[in-house]
């Protein structure tokens, strides 16, 4: 099957181009992604604040001696395994629930725009409950964390759908990549603010501030033209389309109308039909779900979550400050991915493959260098140091004591000239891995599912993919402490192997959707051997 696409709109007959209001609408909607990034970056640092530990640890999980001092608090197993663990996990479980239970109904019944705004409002209330309105009640704090995640899940479900339906096909990938760019920016801003301000309630409110902006701004943004045309008719859809396009929108509106007419004869698919229905649909659901699972299989939430620990092993004296710089560097990987994803030099599939090549080998190399570093660092000091992870997962010793006991005869650092080089290699591997992730795997799994399903399939299919993403995220948060306790180098080898499997999956199953109109994307998966050409590229 061949699909030819050209012109500014991605279809050779579409003459309309994006308007400034389209860019503004998508940029405002993507504040929802920043809301997610702010929560990823704030909790790990807030959990180390003295004021936070005074509020939640003292007289609950220990006394002032065990809770106030960071090193002893980090060794408090009950504090880490109960409060900190659930504080980090509940947001991902809440996000999964929001994406599966409320978001599909809200987006399909009332629109993408109200869904995004409602998610922001729920997140804002959740942040208030976890900070200024917690009143020192642990149950209220945990409910607030769950509600924060619930709001994030509701908004993040609608964001890729809104982008796919508002953008023109020729720039749909680039505008969709703003999702991950805003996640990175949110994480970086949270790191900087929590580094400069140690008031725990203000730190916990950071995602709520972004949610408040969404709640106030989104009602004034244009709705998805496809949604309006389907619900209110052709004329209303054209009027909404003209808000986000410049030039003659007639041809694009006619394509929309024809597709909607086709889908009117087909009822919204059920969850059962997603699994037991059309083989093409099952294949696309498999690809979408495996892609988001692959995002978690990269190890980002396990490896980057323990970035502070790895940096400490590399000899970084202030891992928190270095983590800020690290997040800043990752921004450029995300920016490069955004600029290339819709260009003739990039695309969804090729960037995923390239990113996997730049992620798997550094993990394996970092694993080998840590095998070299750990025994020698242990020989310097039999007492194992611990560092709070950047995402507030349970703190673990960098080396089992049994290993320390058997390596005390090793050379110390000053006598081993290769040890500083091993520290540098490990640190560089961490940076390459992070940049590689942001280049493609942080972005494409969010935009791809919204591109490969029709209107009648999209609501439930995307909700399953987003929900599965957050469930897998929570699973990684839970199992990582066990992996790290087993072996830090082994953890890196494990995720390095999963990256190799990701490469095989993308090579075999992922189809390129760059520039393909949404109406034609499902047809790409009708057969395994298809030929798609972008006439706009060939003309260049």
N, C-alpha and C positions, 0 to 999 in steps of 0.2 A: 504494500500500500504506500502511495506517495502523497505527501501533503506539501504544497508549495505556499509559502507565506512571504509577503513583501509589503513594503509601504510602511508609513509611520505607525499605523495601527496594528501591524502584524498580518493583516489580510490585504491582498493586492487591490481589492476594490474599496477598502476603507480609506477615506481621505482625512477624516478628523484626527486632530492631534491632541495630546494632553493639555489641559488648561492649568493655570496657576492654582486654581481652586482644587483641582484634583490632587496636586502635590501637597497642598496645605491640609486637605482632608486626611490623606494617608499619613502625613507626618503627625497630625494630632491623634489619630487612632493609634499610632505606634507608641504613644506614651504608655499604653497598656503593656507593651513589652518592657519599657523602662521600669514600670511598676514591678514586673517580675525580676528584673535585674537588680533593683534596689533591695529586694528581699533576699536575693541570693548573696548579696555583698554585705548586708548589714548584720545578720544574726550571729555569724561566727565571731565578729569583732565585739558586738554588744555583749555576748556571753562572757567575755573576758573582763568587762568593766567591773571595777570595784563596787560601784553603786548597784549594779545588777546582781552581783553575788550577795551583797548585803540584803537585798530585797527578797531574793528567792532561795538562797542556799542556807543562810544562817537560821538555825533553829528548825530547819526542815530536813536538811541532808547532812548537817554537821554543825559544829560550833564556830565561833569567830576565828579560832585558830586554824581550823581546817578549811574554812570557806574563804577567808579574806586573802590569804596568801595564795597567789596564782598557782604555784607549783604544787602545793598540797591540795588545792581545789581540783587541779587537773588529775590528781591521783585518786580523788574521791569517786569510786566506781558507781555508787548509787546516784550521785549528782549527774555524772556523765551519762550513765546508761538509762536513766529515767527522765530527768528534766531536760537536759541538753539534747539528748537523742529525740525525744518526742517533740521538743520545740522545733527541731529541724525537720522532722518527718511529717508532722501534721500539715504543714503547708502543702507538701506534695500530694498527700492523701486528699486534702481539701480541694486542690486543683483538679485532681482526677474526678472527684465527685461533681464539681461544678461543670466540668466539660461534658460529662455524661448525662447528668440528671436535669439541669436547668437550661444550659446553653442551647442545645438543639431546639427545644420547644420555643424558647424566647426568640432565637434568631429566625426561625421559620414562621412563627406566628406574628411577631411584631417588628422584625427587621434586624439587620446586622447592627445598625447604629444604636438602638436601644439596648441591645445585648452588650455591646462594649461599654456603654455608659453605666448599665446596671452592675456590671462586673467591677467597675471603678468604685461605685458607691458601696458595694458589699466589702470590698477590700478596705476602704476608708473606715467603715464601722469596725471591721475586724482589727485593724491596727489600733484604733482607739481602745478596744477591749483588751488588747495585749499591752497597753501602755498606760495612758492617763486614766482609763476607766477600769483598770484591773483591780484596784483597791487591795492589792496584796493577796488576792484569792487565786490560788493556783488553777482551779477549774475554769475561772473566767479567762485567765491567761491562755490556757490551752484551747478553749473555745474560740478565742480571738485569733489564735494562730490558724485554726482550721478555717475560720471565716475569711481570713486574709487569703489563704490559698484558694478557697472556693471562689472568691471574686476574681483572682488571677486566672483561674481555669475558665470562668465564664467569658472574660474578656479575650483571653488568648485563643479560645475556640473560634471566636468571630473575626479576629484580626486577619488571619490568612485568607478567609473567605471574602471579607470586605475588600481586601487588597486585590484579590484575583478578579473580582467583579467590577471594581471601579477603575483599575489600571487598564491601559491598552496592552495587548499581547507583547508588543515589542519591548516594553520596559517592565513587564509584570514581575520578572525575576529580580530586577534591581530594586524596585519598590518593596517587594516582599522581603528582600534582604535587610531592609530597614528594621525588621523585627529583631534579628540577632544583633544588629548594630546598636539598637537601643537597649538590648539586654546588657551588652558589654558596657555601654555608657553608664547605665544604671548601676552596674556592679562597681565600676570605677568611681563614680560619684559617691556611692555608699562607703567604699573603702576610704576615700579622702575625708568625708565628713566624720566618720567614726574615728578616724585617726586624729582629727583636730578637736572633736567634741565628744567627751565621754559621758554625757548625760544619757542614760539608757532609755528613758522614755522617748526622748527626741529621736534616738536612733531607731527604735522600734516603729516610729511613726513614718519613717521615710517612704515606704511603699504607699502609705495612705495619702501622702501629699500628691503623688502621681495619680492615685485613684480619684482624689477630689477634683483634679484638673479634668480628667476624663468625664466625670459626672457633670461638670459644668459646661464643657466645651462641645462634647459630641452631639447634643441635641440641635446644635446650630450647623452641623456639617451635613453635606448631601448624603442621602441614603443610596444604597446600591441600586443603579438603574434597572438591573435585571429583576431584583426583588419588587421594585415599584411597578414595572411593566407586568409582571406576573400577577400581582395583587390588584392593581388599580387600572390596568389597561395600557394600550399602546401610547396614547397621547401623554399620559402621566409619565410613562417611562422615558419618552423622548424629552420631555421637559427636564426630567432629572438628569438624563444623559448630557444635555446641553450645559449643565452646571459644571461638568467635569471634562468637557471637550471644547476645542476651538475648531471652527470650520463646520462643514456639512456632516451631520450625524446620521443622515437618512439611511445610508447603506448599512452602517453598524446597527442601527435600530431595527432595520428589516431582518438582519441576520439573527438578532436577539428574538424578534417576534416569531420567526420561523422555528427556532429551537424551542421556544416556550410552547408553541402550538403542538410540536411533536411530543413534548413532555406532558401536556395536558391530558393526553390519552393514556398516560402511564402514571399510576398512583405512586406516591412517595413509598420508596422501598422500606420494608421492615428490617429489623435486625436479623430475623431469620433468613430473609431473602438475600441479605448481604453474604451469608455463609452458604446457603443452600440453593441460591438462584442461578443466574446466568454465569457461565464459566468465565467470561471476560470480566464481569464484576468481581467474582471471587479472586481472580488473578490480581486485579488492581487493589483490592482490599489487602491481599497478602503482601503486595509490594509496599503499600502505604504503612502497614503495621510493622513489617520487618524493617523498613527504613527508620522508623522512630525508635524501634528496639536497637537498631544498629547505632543510632546516635548515642544511646546510653552504653552500648557495648564498646564504644571508643574508650570508655573509662574516664570520661571528663569529670563526672561527679565523684569518682573515687580518687583519681589522681590529682586533679586540680583542687579537690577538697582538702587534700593533704599537702598542698603546695608549701605551706608554712613549715611543715615538718621536713620536707625535702630540702627547702632552702636552708634550714638550720643544719642539716647534714652537710650541705655544701659549704658551710663556714660563714653563712650570712648572719651577722650579729643581730640585725633588726629585721626579722622576716616579715613583720607587719608592714613596714615601710617598703620593703622590696616587693611585697605582694601588690602594693599600689602601683609601683613601676611596672610590674609584670602585667597587670590588667591594662595598663596604658599601652604596652607593646602589643597586646592581643587586639587592641582596637584597629591597628593597621592591617592585621590579617583579615579582619572582618571587612574593612573598607576595601581592600583589594578584591575580596570575593564579591562584594556588592558591585564594583565597577566592571568586573569581568563576566558576571553570570548571564547577562543578556548581550554581550559583545560577540563578535565573530571569533574571538580568541578563547571564549569560555563557554559555559553551559552547565546544566545541572549535573549530568553524568560525568563529564570529563573532570569537573572540579572535585566531585566526590572521590574519583579515582586518584587524582593528584594529591588531594589532601590525605588520603589513606596512606599513600607512599611516604608522606612527610610525617606521619604520626606513628605508624607501627614500628619501623626501625629505631627511631629515637627512644621509644619505650623499652625495646629490647636492650639497646646500648646502655640506657640509664640503669636497667636492671643489673647488667654485668658490672658497671662501675660502682653501683651500691654494694654489690657483693665484695668488691675490693675495698671500699671505704669503711663499711661498718665494723669489721674486725679491728681495723687500725684505729678508728675513733674510739672504739670500746676500750682499747688498750690504754688510751690516755686517761680514761676515767671510768672505773667499773660501774659507777652510778649512772644509770641511763636517764638522759634528760627527756622531757616531754614538752610538746608545743601544742597549743590549741589550734586545731585545724580551722581553715578559713571559712568552712561552712558549718561549724559547730557540731561536727560529728565527734564521737567519743575519742578522747585522747589516748594514744597508744605509745608504749615504749618503742624506741627506734630499734631495739635489738633485744631478743629474749635473754634473760639473765644466764641461762645455761650456755648460750653462745659466748657471752661475755667471759664466763669463767674459763672457757677453753681457749681464749684468745688473748689473755693478759700478757702472754710472752711475746706478742708481736712487737714490731718496731714502733716507736712513736712517730708522730708526724714529722718532726724535724729531721729524723734519720731516714725518712722515706721520701725521696725527691719526687716520686711519681704521684704522691697523694694530692698535692695541690692541683695537679693537672686533672686528676680524677674528679675533684670537686668542680672544676670548671666545666668538664665534659658533661657531668650530670646536670649542672645548671643550664647549659646551652641546650641539652636535650629537652629539659622542661619547657624552655621558651619556644623551641621549634615545634614541639608538640602542641602547645597552646595556640600558636599562630596558625598551624595547620588545621586545627579543629575549627577555629573561627573562619577560616577561608571557605569552608564548604559544609562540614557536618553540623556546625552550629546554625546554619541558615537553611539549607536545602530541605531537610526533613520537615521544616515548618511550612514551606511554600508548596512543596510537591504534592502532598495529598489534596490540597484545595484546587489543584490544576487538573487532576485526572478523573474527577467524578462529575457526572451531570447534575443538574439542579435537583432532580428527583432522588439522587443518591447522596448528594454532598452532605446534607445535614447529619445523617446518622453515620456515614462512613468517616467523615472528618472527626466527629465526636468520639468514635471508637479509637481512632489514631491518636488524638490528643490525650484521651483518658489513659490509653496504654503507655504513652510517653511518660506521664506523671507517675503511673504505677511502677513502671520500670525505674524511674528516678528514685522513688521511695525505696524500692528493693535494693538498689545500689547503695543508698545511704545506710541501710540496715546491714547488708552483708560485708561492706567494706571493712569495718572493724575486725571481723573474723579473718578476712584475707590478710589484713595488715599485721595482725597478731601472728598469723601463721608464718608469713614472710613478706617483708617489704619488696625485695627484688622479685620474689615469686609473683607478687601482685602485678608488677610491671610486665613480667613475662606473660601472665594470664591475659591481660588486656591487649598486649601486643599481638598475641595469637588471635584474639577476637577481631582486631583490626584487619588481619589477613583474611578472615572469613568475610568481613565487610567488603573487601576488595572483590572477592569472588561473587558475592551477591549482586553488587552493583554492575559488574561486568555482564552477568547473565540476565538480569531481570529489569533493570532501570532503563527506560526509554527517554530520549531527549525531548523535552517539551518547550524548549526555548522558542519563543515567537509563535507557537501554535495556538490558534484561537481555542478558547475553552470548549466550544461546541465540538471541535474535532479531536480533542485530546484523547477521549476514551477509545476512539478508533485506532490509535497507535498500537493498542494491545490486542488487536484482533488476530494477528499472526506474529510469529517470531521473526520473520524476515521482512522487514519493511524498509523503504527508502524514503527519507524525508529531506527535502532541500529547502533552504531559506533563500528565496530569490533575491532578497535585499542584500545578502552577503555576496551572492554570485555577481550581482551588478557592480559591487564595489571593486 
